[in-house]
């Protein structure tokens, strides 16, 4: 009987063999270009992607983890597959999201949504040369503020206007232009801190102005300002406390009274309104916010406010007031450093034009539309969204409609709430934070409240936006 042959030995690939079989960068790039149809991608970009994939494979093979997997699949195919994954995942970092937080003007989500006419104006300005600083009438150099000054003066009653890149910049420019090396008198109850720990005293110090605090946190009187006025005084400043409220035993000095005092001493009053409402929101049943025109009518020499809060436009810092003071601001070298570009000015002009021309700005401007939406419309979206989510999420999840309270956001009326509806989503094994993370992966941003995940619908305009295809696999 012939002796049996020993079993044929199957050589297992070693890390060294596998590493030696890795395809070259050029071969990988050629395969990607042949299979992935990526003519718009540069060779340098593909080279960086391939090298990253090859480095990843070398690392796993050296550790012994990738050898067996590589033996059953051609390495070139593996590199191409991983490279495609990296290319597909290399999306723009700024992504559209659904704001279901219940905060309409959410600073972290970009604040105000722009009207369609503002979006169209930005596209036009981006696609073609425009008369940013060019007079079509004379052929001479123009002033970029000419694009928005007439609208702002008409809407606010001011003599002049200028725009910089945000309201903090507007305050910085005003203080540096009018009070560098001199005192600015402010009530202690108005020394605000805005988002990101930016404080008015710090902005004032950077502007080179000297802060002179008067009164107490909760009560400031006219005599407090009067006693503080001296040879070093440059201006009196009033700050609208838009992001907090002091209630109870309080006292403040009205703007008109402050203006009268300033005139006695040949000083000016500057008011920082922050949110910058151009119309009285109370006519829509919303909490009342100071209107810019009212401050001008009361005698404020300059008023500063934001473009992307209640105004509903792009991020900007608007200054309106006396023409002679506006001229001083624009002579300051800081003005050039802080000025707006053509895209922002195009969007702002289109937004202001809606205030001037639209019969119903509360419908034309997304911010006002979201703020003034009737509860019935929100409730209808809640019903539709609930049905879609139950179908998408499966029986393990419980989706119920609950009452909710939304906020304007960005410091506007922090003590006031808007009635709303929300979807409460629970799961027997998943925590509220885990559910929130799943929705974030689908780019839907809600909030966790009382150990429950909520999707507030005040700023959501369609049920379908809450159920994207990616939610099923998120």
RODO-2510 file (C-alpha; in nm, 4 decimals, decimal comma):
residues 474
     n   res          X          Y          Z
     1     x     0,0000     0,0000     0,0000
     2     x     0,1444     0,3256    -0,1104
     3     x     0,1967     0,5745     0,1618
     4     x    -0,0566     0,8582     0,1605
     5     x     0,0631     1,1959     0,0408
     6     x     0,0901     1,4698     0,3012
     7     x    -0,1795     1,7364     0,2712
     8     x    -0,0906     2,0195     0,0346
     9     x     0,0294     2,3181     0,2332
    10     x    -0,1536     2,6439     0,1711
    11     x     0,0793     2,9307     0,2334
    12     x    -0,0850     3,1973     0,4385
    13     x     0,0152     3,5439     0,3339
    14     x     0,2529     3,7115     0,5697
    15     x     0,2519     4,0813     0,6504
    16     x     0,5707     4,1227     0,4486
    17     x     0,4202     3,9502     0,1416
    18     x     0,0984     4,1491     0,1679
    19     x     0,2871     4,4760     0,1976
    20     x     0,4929     4,3913    -0,1076
    21     x     0,1752     4,3288    -0,3081
    22     x     0,0262     4,6699    -0,2391
    23     x    -0,0350     4,8445    -0,5727
    24     x     0,1495     5,1599    -0,6670
    25     x    -0,0052     5,5028    -0,6281
    26     x    -0,0184     5,5558    -1,0052
    27     x    -0,1939     5,2230    -1,0615
    28     x    -0,4500     5,3060    -0,7945
    29     x    -0,5197     5,6493    -0,9411
    30     x    -0,5679     5,4993    -1,2872
    31     x    -0,8156     5,2454    -1,1477
    32     x    -1,0101     5,5143    -0,9613
    33     x    -1,0315     5,7320    -1,2695
    34     x    -1,1455     5,4340    -1,4778
    35     x    -1,4115     5,3093    -1,2368
    36     x    -1,5331     5,6169    -1,0475
    37     x    -1,5856     5,8696    -1,3286
    38     x    -1,4236     6,1596    -1,1422
    39     x    -1,2935     6,3940    -1,4170
    40     x    -1,3446     6,6988    -1,1946
    41     x    -1,1014     6,5719    -0,9315
    42     x    -0,7382     6,6747    -0,9678
    43     x    -0,4576     6,4218    -0,9755
    44     x    -0,2982     6,5843    -0,6710
    45     x    -0,6207     6,5359    -0,4747
    46     x    -0,6519     6,1695    -0,5813
    47     x    -0,2867     6,1164    -0,4905
    48     x    -0,3505     6,2414    -0,1355
    49     x    -0,6537     6,0145    -0,1010
    50     x    -0,4699     5,7063    -0,2320
    51     x    -0,1672     5,7654    -0,0093
    52     x    -0,3958     5,7931     0,2933
    53     x    -0,5647     5,4624     0,2021
    54     x    -0,2342     5,2859     0,1433
    55     x    -0,1003     5,4135     0,4758
    56     x    -0,4121     5,2796     0,6454
    57     x    -0,3664     4,9365     0,4829
    58     x     0,0030     4,9228     0,5707
    59     x    -0,0816     4,9941     0,9307
    60     x    -0,3389     4,7142     0,9566
    61     x    -0,1187     4,4674     0,7660
    62     x     0,1820     4,5377     0,9824
    63     x    -0,0335     4,4661     1,2850
    64     x    -0,1489     4,1424     1,1213
    65     x    -0,5141     4,2462     1,1116
    66     x    -0,5522     4,3031     0,7408
    67     x    -0,3657     4,0057     0,5931
    68     x    -0,6487     3,7523     0,5929
    69     x    -0,8966     4,0016     0,4541
    70     x    -0,6541     4,1057     0,1842
    71     x    -0,5949     3,7429     0,0801
    72     x    -0,9561     3,7011    -0,0293
    73     x    -0,9843     4,0253    -0,2221
    74     x    -0,7529     4,1877    -0,4768
    75     x    -0,5682     4,4681    -0,3058
    76     x    -0,6304     4,7060    -0,5927
    77     x    -1,0066     4,6610    -0,5527
    78     x    -0,9703     4,7233    -0,1811
    79     x    -0,7809     5,0462    -0,2370
    80     x    -1,0345     5,1687    -0,4929
    81     x    -1,3276     5,0874    -0,2612
    82     x    -1,1728     5,2669     0,0328
    83     x    -1,0744     5,5643    -0,1812
    84     x    -1,4306     5,5958    -0,3090
    85     x    -1,5577     5,5958     0,0486
    86     x    -1,3185     5,8767     0,1374
    87     x    -1,4127     6,0802    -0,1703
    88     x    -1,7866     6,0353    -0,1033
    89     x    -1,7403     6,1373     0,2610
    90     x    -1,5343     6,4443     0,1692
    91     x    -1,8336     6,6799     0,1611
    92     x    -1,8440     7,0514     0,2423
    93     x    -1,8177     7,0986     0,6163
    94     x    -2,1069     7,3445     0,6251
    95     x    -2,4177     7,1306     0,5797
    96     x    -2,7880     7,2213     0,5753
    97     x    -2,9713     7,1030     0,8861
    98     x    -3,3287     7,1006     1,0135
    99     x    -3,3764     7,3386     1,3050
   100     x    -3,6138     7,1593     1,5418
   101     x    -3,4621     7,3120     1,8553
   102     x    -3,7461     7,5541     1,9235
   103     x    -3,5046     7,8503     1,8928
   104     x    -3,5881     8,0355     1,5723
   105     x    -3,2841     8,2642     1,5518
   106     x    -3,0337     8,0018     1,6636
   107     x    -2,6850     8,1529     1,6628
   108     x    -2,5133     7,8142     1,6254
   109     x    -2,7348     7,7278     1,3280
   110     x    -2,6789     8,0549     1,1417
   111     x    -2,9597     8,2776     1,2771
   112     x    -3,1919     8,4324     1,0178
   113     x    -3,2912     8,2576     0,6961
   114     x    -3,2787     8,4865     0,3956
   115     x    -3,5733     8,5755     0,1758
   116     x    -3,5755     8,4448    -0,1811
   117     x    -3,5076     8,7910    -0,3219
   118     x    -3,2019     8,8239    -0,0946
   119     x    -3,0705     8,4862    -0,2139
   120     x    -3,1211     8,5901    -0,5759
   121     x    -2,9395     8,9194    -0,5133
   122     x    -2,6401     8,7342    -0,3688
   123     x    -2,6247     8,5008    -0,6697
   124     x    -2,6348     8,7968    -0,9066
   125     x    -2,3564     8,9735    -0,7167
   126     x    -2,1472     8,6564    -0,7113
   127     x    -2,1835     8,5757    -1,0816
   128     x    -2,1074     8,9117    -1,2380
   129     x    -1,9207     9,2361    -1,1784
   130     x    -2,1445     9,4842    -0,9961
   131     x    -2,1409     9,8569    -0,9222
   132     x    -2,0191     9,8029    -0,5659
   133     x    -1,8214    10,1277    -0,5559
   134     x    -1,8933    10,2681    -0,8994
   135     x    -2,1380    10,5391    -1,0004
   136     x    -2,3325    10,4385    -1,3088
   137     x    -2,4522    10,7984    -1,3405
   138     x    -2,1132    10,9721    -1,3489
   139     x    -1,8605    10,6981    -1,4104
   140     x    -1,6746    10,8033    -1,0968
   141     x    -1,5843    10,5976    -0,7934
   142     x    -1,8839    10,5470    -0,5690
   143     x    -1,9524    10,4572    -0,2051
   144     x    -2,0669    10,1049    -0,1164
   145     x    -2,2963    10,2460     0,1521
   146     x    -2,4976    10,4084    -0,1278
   147     x    -2,6443    10,0627    -0,1883
   148     x    -2,8236    10,0575     0,1463
   149     x    -2,8193    10,4081     0,2960
   150     x    -3,1354    10,5387     0,1324
   151     x    -3,3374    10,2355     0,2423
   152     x    -3,2064    10,2514     0,5983
   153     x    -3,2735    10,6233     0,6310
   154     x    -3,6251    10,5843     0,4943
   155     x    -3,7043    10,2934     0,7265
   156     x    -3,5539    10,4470     1,0428
   157     x    -3,5859    10,8224     0,9935
   158     x    -3,2097    10,8675     1,0322
   159     x    -2,9958    11,1196     0,8419
   160     x    -2,7238    10,8725     0,7521
   161     x    -2,6247    10,5068     0,7773
   162     x    -2,3321    10,2703     0,7385
   163     x    -2,2864     9,8959     0,7662
   164     x    -2,0045     9,6795     0,9030
   165     x    -1,9758     9,3043     0,9498
   166     x    -2,1671     9,2594     1,2786
   167     x    -2,3141     9,4570     1,5658
   168     x    -2,0142     9,4074     1,7945
   169     x    -1,8026     9,5649     1,5183
   170     x    -2,0517     9,8501     1,4919
   171     x    -2,0205     9,9223     1,8650
   172     x    -1,6410     9,8973     1,8453
   173     x    -1,6312    10,1420     1,5528
   174     x    -1,8620    10,3933     1,7234
   175     x    -1,6704    10,3901     2,0511
   176     x    -1,3297    10,4159     1,8852
   177     x    -1,4427    10,6968     1,6547
   178     x    -1,6220    10,9093     1,9140
   179     x    -1,4679    10,8251     2,2502
   180     x    -1,1079    10,7062     2,2162
   181     x    -0,9197    10,8152     2,5290
   182     x    -1,2368    10,9588     2,6839
   183     x    -1,5153    10,8378     2,9103
   184     x    -1,8337    10,6600     2,8085
   185     x    -2,1019    10,6644     3,0769
   186     x    -2,3090    10,3450     3,1013
   187     x    -2,5503    10,2070     3,3586
   188     x    -2,4189     9,9057     3,5516
   189     x    -2,7411     9,7266     3,4672
   190     x    -2,6565     9,7472     3,0956
   191     x    -2,2999     9,6118     3,0943
   192     x    -2,4036     9,3111     2,8911
   193     x    -2,2204     8,9962     2,7905
   194     x    -2,3194     8,8455     2,4558
   195     x    -2,2538     8,4962     2,3203
   196     x    -1,8990     8,3637     2,3317
   197     x    -1,8149     8,5626     2,6478
   198     x    -1,7798     8,8926     2,4616
   199     x    -1,8471     9,1664     2,7140
   200     x    -1,9248     9,5323     2,6577
   201     x    -1,6457     9,6480     2,8938
   202     x    -1,3962     9,4423     2,6904
   203     x    -1,5192     9,5864     2,3602
   204     x    -1,4955     9,9339     2,5116
   205     x    -1,1383     9,8717     2,6258
   206     x    -1,0391     9,7521     2,2766
   207     x    -1,1936    10,0673     2,1342
   208     x    -0,9704    10,2778     2,3593
   209     x    -1,2646    10,4271     2,5477
   210     x    -1,2811    10,4614     2,9252
   211     x    -1,5781    10,2975     3,0946
   212     x    -1,7588    10,5036     3,3574
   213     x    -2,0189    10,2908     3,5363
   214     x    -2,3149    10,4572     3,7072
   215     x    -2,6038    10,3375     3,9199
   216     x    -2,6453     9,9836     4,0456
   217     x    -2,7271     9,6538     3,8809
   218     x    -3,1026     9,6924     3,9245
   219     x    -3,1560    10,0705     3,9619
   220     x    -3,0047    10,3656     3,7762
   221     x    -3,1413    10,7200     3,7881
   222     x    -3,0936    11,0398     3,5875
   223     x    -2,8871    11,1955     3,8653
   224     x    -2,6414    10,9048     3,8455
   225     x    -2,5596    11,0053     3,4887
   226     x    -2,5573    11,3776     3,5732
   227     x    -2,3070    11,3373     3,8568
   228     x    -2,0733    11,1330     3,6361
   229     x    -2,0509    11,3904     3,3553
   230     x    -1,7208    11,5750     3,3521
   231     x    -1,4486    11,7163     3,1243
   232     x    -1,3488    11,3650     3,0112
   233     x    -1,7008    11,2607     2,9132
   234     x    -1,7461    11,1779     2,5435
   235     x    -2,0910    11,0271     2,5278
   236     x    -2,3718    10,8606     2,7156
   237     x    -2,4456    10,5054     2,6099
   238     x    -2,7677    10,3105     2,6470
   239     x    -2,7694     9,9362     2,5843
   240     x    -3,0861     9,7384     2,5305
   241     x    -3,0577     9,4296     2,7558
   242     x    -3,1927     9,1990     2,4888
   243     x    -3,0492     8,8732     2,6233
   244     x    -3,1572     8,9020     2,9884
   245     x    -3,4152     9,0631     3,2138
   246     x    -3,3870     9,2241     3,5572
   247     x    -3,7252     9,2196     3,7283
   248     x    -3,8574     9,3372     4,0624
   249     x    -3,7193     9,6490     4,2308
   250     x    -3,5782     9,8170     3,9188
   251     x    -3,5355    10,1611     3,7657
   252     x    -3,3906    10,2776     3,4343
   253     x    -3,3612    10,6115     3,2595
   254     x    -3,5685    10,6470     2,9445
   255     x    -3,3861    10,7376     2,6257
   256     x    -3,5589    11,0771     2,5844
   257     x    -3,4589    11,1778     2,9354
   258     x    -3,1007    11,0731     2,8681
   259     x    -3,0986    11,2749     2,5429
   260     x    -3,2189    11,5871     2,7254
   261     x    -2,9398    11,5493     2,9808
   262     x    -2,6778    11,4972     2,7099
   263     x    -2,7840    11,8126     2,5267
   264     x    -2,7332    12,0192     2,8405
   265     x    -2,3686    11,9157     2,8395
   266     x    -2,3101    11,9116     2,4613
   267     x    -2,2786    11,5323     2,4573
   268     x    -2,4428    11,2685     2,2390
   269     x    -2,6324    10,9523     2,3227
   270     x    -2,5531    10,6248     2,1479
   271     x    -2,7935    10,3319     2,1806
   272     x    -2,7067     9,9699     2,1119
   273     x    -3,0388     9,8006     2,0318
   274     x    -2,8933     9,4601     1,9464
   275     x    -3,1822     9,2781     1,7773
   276     x    -3,2821     9,5684     1,5536
   277     x    -3,6560     9,5467     1,4860
   278     x    -3,7617     9,7742     1,1996
   279     x    -4,1352     9,7269     1,2589
   280     x    -4,3505     9,6855     1,5693
   281     x    -4,3766     9,3093     1,6195
   282     x    -4,6612     9,3440     1,8677
   283     x    -4,8995     9,4013     1,5771
   284     x    -4,8506     9,0325     1,4953
   285     x    -4,9197     8,9243     1,8522
   286     x    -4,5484     8,8926     1,9356
   287     x    -4,3684     9,0384     2,2378
   288     x    -4,2836     9,4022     2,1782
   289     x    -3,9227     9,4827     2,0918
   290     x    -3,7801     9,8364     2,0638
   291     x    -3,8102     9,9732     1,7096
   292     x    -3,5103    10,1536     1,5598
   293     x    -3,7171    10,4493     1,4349
   294     x    -3,8426    10,5147     1,7884
   295     x    -3,4847    10,5546     1,9119
   296     x    -3,4042    10,7994     1,6318
   297     x    -3,7240    10,9933     1,7049
   298     x    -3,6284    11,0057     2,0739
   299     x    -3,3050    11,1819     1,9835
   300     x    -3,0358    10,9133     1,9866
   301     x    -2,7390    11,0434     1,7885
   302     x    -2,6443    10,6938     1,6717
   303     x    -2,8202    10,3575     1,6965
   304     x    -2,6519    10,0225     1,6323
   305     x    -2,8216     9,6884     1,5657
   306     x    -2,7795     9,3506     1,3946
   307     x    -2,8817     9,2595     1,0432
   308     x    -2,9367     8,8883     1,1046
   309     x    -3,1656     8,8928     1,4063
   310     x    -3,5149     9,0402     1,4022
   311     x    -3,4383     9,2329     1,0856
   312     x    -3,4163     8,8941     0,9120
   313     x    -3,1225     8,9675     0,6822
   314     x    -2,7556     8,8662     0,6564
   315     x    -2,5034     8,9056     0,9366
   316     x    -2,4241     9,2753     0,9584
   317     x    -2,3799     9,5581     1,2046
   318     x    -2,5906     9,8586     1,1108
   319     x    -2,5305    10,2127     1,2372
   320     x    -2,7912    10,4821     1,1708
   321     x    -2,8126    10,8383     1,3002
   322     x    -2,6737    11,1855     1,2473
   323     x    -2,4990    11,2306     0,9128
   324     x    -2,2033    11,4181     1,0634
   325     x    -2,1308    11,1315     1,3021
   326     x    -2,1714    10,8674     1,0329
   327     x    -1,9114    11,0604     0,8331
   328     x    -1,6728    11,0450     1,1294
   329     x    -1,7151    10,6697     1,1521
   330     x    -1,6293    10,6270     0,7854
   331     x    -1,3131    10,8351     0,8180
   332     x    -1,1849    10,5901     1,0788
   333     x    -0,9403    10,3345     0,9284
   334     x    -1,1275    10,0683     1,1269
   335     x    -1,4279    10,1190     0,8999
   336     x    -1,2398     9,9723     0,6040
   337     x    -1,1273     9,6757     0,8130
   338     x    -1,4845     9,6077     0,9268
   339     x    -1,6817     9,6889     0,6113
   340     x    -1,9117     9,4417     0,4338
   341     x    -1,8468     9,2666     0,1045
   342     x    -2,0705     9,2742    -0,2033
   343     x    -2,2594     8,9537    -0,1166
   344     x    -2,3649     9,0755     0,2242
   345     x    -2,4626     9,4179     0,0949
   346     x    -2,6651     9,2620    -0,1872
   347     x    -2,8602     9,0472     0,0591
   348     x    -2,9118     9,3362     0,2994
   349     x    -3,0357     9,5702     0,0264
   350     x    -3,2864     9,3094    -0,0936
   351     x    -3,4072     9,2522     0,2631
   352     x    -3,4520     9,6242     0,3283
   353     x    -3,6348     9,6585    -0,0032
   354     x    -3,8903     9,4041     0,1186
   355     x    -3,9563     9,6183     0,4265
   356     x    -4,0084     9,9205     0,1999
   357     x    -4,2149     9,7566    -0,0720
   358     x    -4,3854     9,4415     0,0523
   359     x    -4,7508     9,4651     0,1566
   360     x    -4,6931     9,1721     0,3933
   361     x    -4,3319     9,1573     0,5141
   362     x    -4,4348     8,8960     0,7695
   363     x    -4,4875     8,6570     0,4775
   364     x    -4,1969     8,7646     0,2587
   365     x    -3,9301     8,7440     0,5321
   366     x    -3,8646     8,3907     0,6663
   367     x    -3,7822     8,5138     1,0184
   368     x    -4,1112     8,7003     1,0532
   369     x    -4,2993     8,4153     0,8880
   370     x    -4,1677     8,1616     1,1394
   371     x    -4,2341     8,3950     1,4310
   372     x    -4,5930     8,4641     1,3274
   373     x    -4,7002     8,1149     1,2167
   374     x    -5,0429     8,0176     1,3522
   375     x    -5,0492     7,7274     1,5953
   376     x    -5,2929     7,5386     1,3697
   377     x    -5,0321     7,5233     1,0926
   378     x    -4,7693     7,3932     1,3346
   379     x    -5,0126     7,1327     1,4724
   380     x    -5,0891     7,0076     1,1198
   381     x    -4,7190     6,9540     1,0506
   382     x    -4,6909     6,7738     1,3844
   383     x    -4,9628     6,5244     1,2869
   384     x    -4,8100     6,4568     0,9459
   385     x    -4,4551     6,4313     1,0798
   386     x    -4,5614     6,1930     1,3554
   387     x    -4,7164     5,9515     1,1034
   388     x    -4,4060     5,9598     0,8842
   389     x    -4,1668     5,9104     1,1768
   390     x    -4,3636     5,6163     1,3171
   391     x    -4,3317     5,4466     0,9789
   392     x    -3,9637     5,5314     0,9407
   393     x    -3,8392     5,4570     1,2930
   394     x    -4,0301     5,1349     1,3536
   395     x    -4,2407     5,0010     1,6422
   396     x    -3,9607     5,0212     1,9014
   397     x    -3,9883     5,3997     1,9069
   398     x    -4,2769     5,5931     2,0595
   399     x    -4,3626     5,9258     1,8951
   400     x    -4,6133     6,1565     2,0645
   401     x    -4,7227     6,5155     2,0087
   402     x    -4,6714     6,7434     2,3081
   403     x    -4,7133     7,1122     2,3851
   404     x    -4,3932     7,3126     2,3615
   405     x    -4,2591     7,6620     2,4134
   406     x    -4,0298     7,8100     2,1500
   407     x    -3,8023     8,1135     2,1756
   408     x    -3,7097     8,3919     1,9356
   409     x    -3,3393     8,3406     2,0079
   410     x    -3,0163     8,5378     1,9592
   411     x    -3,0870     8,7408     2,2700
   412     x    -3,4254     8,8743     2,1573
   413     x    -3,6939     8,8647     2,4291
   414     x    -3,5295     8,5866     2,6372
   415     x    -3,8095     8,5864     2,8945
   416     x    -4,0842     8,5495     2,6340
   417     x    -4,1964     8,2195     2,4837
   418     x    -4,3987     8,1326     2,1753
   419     x    -4,6560     7,8560     2,1889
   420     x    -4,5570     7,5595     1,9744
   421     x    -4,5883     7,1851     1,9275
   422     x    -4,3162     6,9229     1,9480
   423     x    -4,2692     6,5534     1,8788
   424     x    -4,1492     6,3603     2,1812
   425     x    -3,9497     6,0529     2,0809
   426     x    -3,8627     5,7752     2,3245
   427     x    -3,7198     5,4221     2,3069
   428     x    -3,7154     5,1533     2,5792
   429     x    -3,3408     5,0961     2,5438
   430     x    -3,2047     5,4237     2,4053
   431     x    -3,1508     5,7374     2,6129
   432     x    -3,2646     6,0797     2,4975
   433     x    -2,9048     6,1762     2,4159
   434     x    -2,8603     5,8615     2,2061
   435     x    -3,1777     5,9380     2,0117
   436     x    -3,0587     6,2972     1,9649
   437     x    -2,7288     6,1677     1,8250
   438     x    -2,9132     5,9469     1,5758
   439     x    -3,1134     6,2428     1,4482
   440     x    -2,8006     6,4609     1,4335
   441     x    -2,6416     6,2051     1,2013
   442     x    -2,9386     6,2705     0,9723
   443     x    -2,8783     6,6467     1,0191
   444     x    -3,1910     6,7014     1,2258
   445     x    -3,1216     6,9109     1,5359
   446     x    -3,3665     6,8813     1,8251
   447     x    -3,3277     6,9268     2,1983
   448     x    -3,3183     6,7132     2,5114
   449     x    -3,5563     6,8283     2,7838
   450     x    -3,6488     6,6426     3,1032
   451     x    -3,4752     6,3258     2,9803
   452     x    -3,6769     6,3230     2,6581
   453     x    -3,5817     6,4052     2,3012
   454     x    -3,8009     6,6726     2,1429
   455     x    -3,8407     6,7996     1,7881
   456     x    -3,9974     7,1444     1,8169
   457     x    -4,1876     7,2351     1,4999
   458     x    -4,2058     7,6158     1,5271
   459     x    -3,9193     7,6584     1,2750
   460     x    -3,9971     7,3445     1,0695
   461     x    -4,2011     7,4182     0,7566
   462     x    -4,2612     7,0655     0,6243
   463     x    -4,3167     6,7246     0,7804
   464     x    -4,1030     6,5582     0,5116
   465     x    -3,7909     6,7480     0,6221
   466     x    -3,7973     6,5540     0,9497
   467     x    -3,7862     6,2182     0,7723
   468     x    -3,4918     6,2195     0,5294
   469     x    -3,3841     5,8857     0,3773
   470     x    -3,0653     5,8952     0,5838
   471     x    -3,2649     5,8728     0,9074
   472     x    -3,3280     5,4999     0,8540
   473     x    -2,9558     5,4234     0,8591
   474     x    -2,8361     5,6972     1,0929
***
